[in-house]
Amino acid sequence: MLVRALEREGVSCEKSPLGWKPARALAKIAGLMGVRRLPFLANEEPIFAHLNHPWLNAFYPYILSRPLVTYSFDLWPDTWDEWQKLFELNRPRVAFISAKVPMREMQRRVPQVEFRWLPEAVDPVGFDASIPLVERPVDLLEIGRSFPSFHERVREPLAVAGFHHDFPQPSIPALRPYEDVVKAYARSKIAVCFPRSMTHPDVARGVETTTFRYFECMASKTLMIGHCPAELVEIMGYNPVIEADMEAPARQLVRDILPRISEFQELVNRNHAIMSSRWTVAVQAQRIRAALDEVLSASCRRGTCTII
């Protein structure tokens, strides 16, 4: 979605040669030798790279001659040292990070790089929001990271009450055809949305951030139940999530929400409209394009995106 949005912004795209094993081996050798910049190859046209793993050699061969603009997510605390090393070695001109806490931490650790917050986003055009909540066959959808303490407390009461509770496997959406994920949202009245700081606090270690799931739900006009990260409130200007009653989540669903699901149609309509106007991949692409333009020299006219 982001690549298509960047192309619409006039950013040309090319596939990194590191998909070829010999090229990866050469990049590793160059990295071990400490070869990062070759001034005689200097090219002022910047390159944009999307990276969600701290792979030190991910930017070859572009790092040899071209300035970098990067975007990264999943910077959990146990990886901060690795990310710090990546940014110190590769020195991007602008480094976008999806969550505020690691963005600020990297800025503190690597002051030579300019870090900026760029939350995750989706393209609402790619989702089906056409089915009203009352006509959707699935009452509750759990997809992605599991939250057993919530799941086990609602599973049996929903079944006893005759509600359709869908928790497809595999639980990681990346392992499912994305078309199936889109269809699952479109068929569901409610989706469970908790941040990693609640589902896996040992990994998040206090880092609360908004993720694709929230935006996928809003793009699908699916009602969210769980917890709203502060970042999402900042983006939307209000809390678009029904906060789960962790003392009695089954009662909240069975008694207070599902029998009155039509009353929440206005909320999901509002979520869709506000998200579509404020935060989509198109807005992401505009900010990335602006950063590329900042880095460009007066003689350059466009940046290039590489898919890594």
C-alpha positions in Angstrom: 0.0 0.0 0.0 2.8 2.4 0.9 4.7 1.6 -2.3 1.7 2.4 -4.4 1.1 5.6 -2.5 4.7 6.7 -3.0 4.5 6.0 -6.7 1.4 8.2 -6.9 3.7 10.9 -5.3 6.1 10.5 -8.1 8.7 8.5 -6.3 10.1 5.8 -8.6 10.6 2.3 -7.2 13.2 -0.3 -7.7 13.8 -3.7 -6.1 16.9 -4.0 -3.9 19.6 -6.3 -5.4 19.9 -7.8 -1.9 17.2 -10.3 -2.8 20.1 -12.1 -4.6 22.2 -14.2 -2.3 25.6 -13.3 -3.9 24.7 -9.6 -3.4 23.9 -10.2 0.2 27.3 -11.9 0.6 29.0 -8.9 -1.0 27.1 -6.5 1.3 28.2 -8.5 4.3 31.8 -8.3 3.3 31.6 -4.6 2.6 30.0 -4.1 6.0 32.7 -6.1 7.8 35.3 -4.0 6.0 33.6 -0.8 7.2 32.9 0.4 3.7 29.9 2.7 4.0 30.5 5.8 1.8 32.5 6.2 -1.4 32.8 9.9 -2.0 33.9 9.4 -5.6 30.5 7.8 -6.3 28.6 10.6 -4.6 25.0 11.0 -5.9 22.8 13.6 -4.3 19.6 11.8 -5.2 18.2 10.2 -2.0 16.9 6.7 -1.5 14.0 5.7 0.7 14.1 2.3 2.4 11.5 0.6 4.6 13.1 -1.6 7.2 11.5 -3.5 10.1 14.5 -5.4 11.3 17.9 -3.9 12.3 19.9 -5.5 9.5 23.1 -3.4 9.4 23.9 -4.1 5.7 20.3 -3.6 4.4 21.2 -0.4 2.4 23.9 -1.7 0.1 24.7 -0.7 -2.6 22.9 2.6 -2.1 24.7 3.5 1.1 27.9 3.8 -0.9 26.8 6.8 -2.8 23.4 8.1 -1.9 21.8 9.8 1.2 19.1 7.7 3.0 15.6 8.3 4.2 14.3 5.4 6.2 11.1 4.1 7.9 11.1 1.5 10.6 8.6 -0.2 13.0 8.7 -2.9 15.6 11.5 -1.2 17.6 10.9 -3.0 20.8 13.2 -2.2 23.7 15.2 -5.5 23.5 16.3 -4.4 20.0 17.2 -0.8 20.7 21.0 -1.5 20.9 20.9 -3.1 17.5 18.8 -0.3 16.0 21.2 2.2 17.6 24.2 0.6 15.8 22.3 0.5 12.5 21.5 4.2 12.6 25.1 5.1 13.8 26.7 3.2 10.9 24.3 4.2 8.2 23.5 7.8 9.2 20.2 8.3 7.4 19.4 12.0 6.8 15.8 11.4 8.1 14.7 8.3 10.0 11.0 7.8 10.4 9.9 5.5 13.2 6.3 4.3 13.8 6.2 4.6 17.6 6.9 7.7 19.7 8.8 6.1 22.6 11.5 4.4 20.5 11.7 7.4 18.2 12.6 9.6 21.2 15.0 7.0 22.5 16.8 6.8 19.1 17.0 10.5 19.0 18.7 10.5 22.4 21.1 7.8 21.5 21.9 9.0 17.9 21.7 12.8 17.9 23.4 13.0 14.5 20.3 11.6 12.8 17.0 13.4 12.6 14.2 11.1 13.8 10.5 11.7 13.1 7.3 10.0 14.1 5.4 8.3 11.3 2.6 6.0 12.6 1.5 2.9 10.6 -1.4 3.4 8.2 -3.5 1.7 5.5 -5.2 2.6 2.3 -9.0 2.5 3.0 -9.7 1.9 -0.7 -8.3 -1.6 -0.2 -11.0 -2.6 2.4 -14.6 -3.5 2.3 -16.8 -1.2 4.5 -20.0 -1.7 2.6 -21.8 -4.2 5.0 -23.7 -2.6 7.9 -22.8 -3.9 11.3 -26.2 -5.5 11.8 -25.8 -7.6 8.6 -22.4 -9.0 9.4 -22.3 -12.7 10.2 -19.4 -12.8 12.6 -20.0 -11.2 16.0 -16.5 -11.1 17.4 -13.2 -11.4 15.5 -9.8 -12.1 17.2 -6.9 -11.9 14.7 -3.2 -11.3 15.1 -1.5 -11.3 18.5 -3.4 -13.5 21.0 -4.6 -12.2 24.4 -5.5 -15.4 26.3 -6.7 -13.6 29.4 -9.4 -11.9 27.3 -10.1 -14.7 24.9 -10.7 -17.4 27.6 -13.1 -15.1 29.4 -15.3 -14.4 26.4 -15.2 -17.6 24.4 -17.7 -19.8 26.3 -20.2 -17.0 27.2 -20.4 -16.0 23.6 -21.0 -19.6 22.5 -23.7 -20.1 25.2 -25.4 -16.9 24.1 -25.4 -18.1 20.5 -22.9 -15.5 19.1 -20.5 -16.3 16.3 -16.9 -15.9 17.7 -14.2 -16.2 15.1 -10.5 -16.6 16.0 -8.9 -18.0 12.9 -5.6 -19.8 12.7 -2.8 -19.0 12.1 -3.2 -16.1 14.4 -0.5 -14.0 12.7 -2.2 -12.2 9.7 1.1 -12.2 7.8 0.8 -16.0 7.5 -2.6 -15.7 5.9 -3.5 -14.4 2.4 -4.2 -10.7 3.0 -7.4 -11.0 0.9 -8.7 -13.3 3.7 -7.8 -10.8 6.4 -9.7 -8.1 4.5 -12.7 -10.3 4.1 -12.6 -11.3 7.8 -12.8 -7.7 8.9 -15.6 -7.0 6.4 -17.7 -9.9 7.8 -17.2 -9.0 11.5 -19.2 -6.7 13.7 -16.5 -6.3 16.4 -12.7 -6.9 16.4 -10.5 -7.2 19.4 -7.7 -4.6 19.5 -5.2 -4.5 22.3 -1.7 -3.0 22.1 1.4 -5.2 22.6 2.0 -3.4 25.9 -1.1 -5.4 27.2 -0.8 -8.6 25.2 3.0 -9.1 25.6 4.2 -6.7 28.3 7.5 -8.5 28.6 8.3 -7.6 25.0 6.8 -4.1 24.9 8.3 -3.1 28.3 6.1 0.0 28.5 6.1 0.9 24.8 2.4 1.5 23.9 1.8 2.2 20.2 -0.9 2.0 17.6 -0.7 -0.7 14.9 -2.1 -1.7 11.5 -5.0 -3.6 13.2 -6.7 -0.4 14.4 -6.5 1.2 11.0 -7.6 -2.0 9.3 -10.7 -2.1 11.5 -11.5 1.6 10.9 -11.0 1.1 7.2 -13.5 -1.8 7.3 -16.0 0.1 9.6 -15.5 -2.7 12.1 -16.2 -1.8 15.8 -13.1 -2.1 17.9 -13.1 -3.3 21.5 -9.9 -3.4 23.6 -7.7 -0.5 24.5 -6.8 2.7 22.6 -3.2 3.8 22.6 -2.6 7.4 23.3 -1.0 7.8 19.9 -4.3 6.8 18.2 -6.2 9.4 20.3 -3.6 12.0 19.1 -4.2 11.0 15.4 -8.0 10.8 15.6 -8.7 13.6 18.1 -10.8 11.2 20.2 -10.9 7.6 21.3 -12.3 5.4 18.5 -12.2 2.2 20.5 -14.7 0.7 23.0 -12.6 0.3 26.1 -12.9 -3.3 27.2 -14.3 -4.0 30.7 -11.5 -6.3 31.9 -13.5 -7.2 35.0 -16.4 -8.5 33.0 -15.6 -8.5 29.2 -18.2 -11.2 28.4 -21.0 -9.4 30.1 -20.0 -6.2 28.3 -20.2 -8.0 24.9 -23.2 -10.2 25.5 -25.4 -7.7 27.3 -24.2 -4.2 26.5 -22.8 -4.2 22.9 -23.9 -7.0 20.6 -27.7 -6.7 21.3 -27.3 -3.0 20.5 -24.8 -3.2 17.7 -26.8 -0.9 15.4 -26.3 1.9 17.8 -22.5 1.7 17.1 -22.9 2.2 13.3 -22.5 6.0 13.8 -19.2 5.5 15.6 -17.7 3.2 12.9 -18.9 5.6 10.2 -17.1 8.4 12.0 -14.0 6.4 12.5 -13.8 5.6 8.8 -14.4 9.2 7.8 -11.9 10.8 10.2 -9.2 8.2 9.5 -9.7 8.6 5.7 -9.3 12.4 6.0 -6.4 12.5 8.6 -4.2 9.4 8.4 -3.8 7.0 5.5 -0.8 5.7 3.4 -1.4 8.7 1.2 -0.5 11.1 4.1 2.5 8.8 5.0 3.7 9.1 1.4 3.4 12.8 1.4 5.5 13.1 4.5 8.1 10.7 3.1 8.1 12.6 -0.2 8.6 15.9 1.6 11.6 14.4 3.5 13.1 13.2 0.2 12.6 16.7 -1.2 14.4 18.2 1.8 17.4 16.0 1.1 17.5 16.6 -2.6 20.1 19.1 -4.0 18.8 21.9 -6.1 19.7 20.0 -9.3 17.8 16.8 -8.4 14.1 16.4 -9.2 12.9 13.2 -7.7 13.9 10.5 -5.2 13.9 6.7 -5.6 12.3 4.1 -3.4 13.8 0.7 -2.9 11.9 -2.2 -1.6 13.9 -4.2 0.9 
